[in-house]
Amino acid sequence: MKRLLIALAVALSSPLALAQPASLDQLLQDIREIRSSEQAAMREREAQFLRERDNQQTLLTQAERELAPIKAEADRLKTEFDQLEAELAATETQMRERSGNLGELFGVVRQMAGDTRSQWQDSLLNMQFPERLAQLDQLAGAAQIPTVETLEQFWFMLQEDMTASGKISRFPAPVIGRDGQQQDVPVVLVGPFVALAEGEYLSYQAEAGTLQVADKQPDGRGLINDFLAPRTELADLMVDPTRGTVIGQMQLTPSFMDRVRQGGLVGYVIIALGVLGVVLALIKLVWLLGISNKVERQANSLDQLRDDNPLGRILGVIGSKPRLEELDTLELKLDEAILRETPALDRGNGLIKLLAAVAPLLGLLGTVTGMIATFQAITLFGTGDPKLMAGGISQALVTTVQGLVVAIPLLFLHGMLASRSKAVIQVLEQQSAGLIALHLDSGERRGE
């Protein structure tokens, strides 16, 4: 009964169960056919599995046969590797023992190459030997012990530098002119000290590896043409013993006009007031000297009064023969005449004194404005770059100096003019009083 149910289930699950059998016998016949076909398929799969199993066994046996020599070769190579590794360790130990002194020598050579590189970085001889800095960099950064050829090359570079330091060399090199254009011109190197081209001193630009005509030439430019000209005797030439440092510092040192421009608007006002005060003082001084000479000549010839000087005009008030009864009135007239001449002699002294007092105040004003500009730069950019604050500090200091430079000579000139004016006025008063005393004395003698 159980087998019948299983057969029915198989029959129903098969595609043939979709068709309705004609009878139970037909159904039974169909089930038998299905079972027979399934058994045949299962036997076929079993036979195929057995064939594949035999084939896999054959492949496994073949792989094992191939693996055996490979494992043997791997064992041999491992043994050889271990042996070579041991030999390498022994060789390295032996090399370290034998290269101990060479290692110290290598460190010394690297240090010397680095020191030499820093010394030659700004040398003018780099224009004549442009490849030596790269060679020194390579030697200083080498990771292996230098060879004998490398050491000989280093020694040759040192010897080459010493030889070139005592020679005068001529060769074409790129030179940047004042117009910013670069061109190849004949350059004369006087050792590592100065470079000359077309009658001018050159400065070395280490970053760009070029020579540039120095904007501010040192003294002794007139000797260059004589030095470069063909000659049989010795010639003088101004050289830089610091190997370009002095010429480089000259380019950074501001000139007089640069200092004036650093003062800004306040500085220009101070200079204008100073020039005005000096001109007025000189004009007044020349005028006072002329007046003094005229007064002296008039004092020596009182019998010939002239109106081109204050003394002549003052004495002309009383005449050559005053009456004794009018001496009191004449004295008042002389005082009035002296008072009329005094403002002309003192004219301009007050203005010069005022300019001498205003100049330091303007300098203080420039100091304050310069410090304001400095603090504004600090607020905007911080204190990381001092160059951003240099403009304001320069204005503050320069205007202070300008104010003092203007005030000091103006004070001296004012004192000189004031003393000269007082001297002339004193002469006028003395001559007037002496003349009255002379007339009074002569009148008393006549009355006796």
Summary of the structure (lengths in Angstrom):
residues: 448
radius of gyration: 57.1
end to end distance: 200.3
largest distance: 204.8
contacts: 1222
relative contact order: 0.06
helix: 73%
strand: 7%
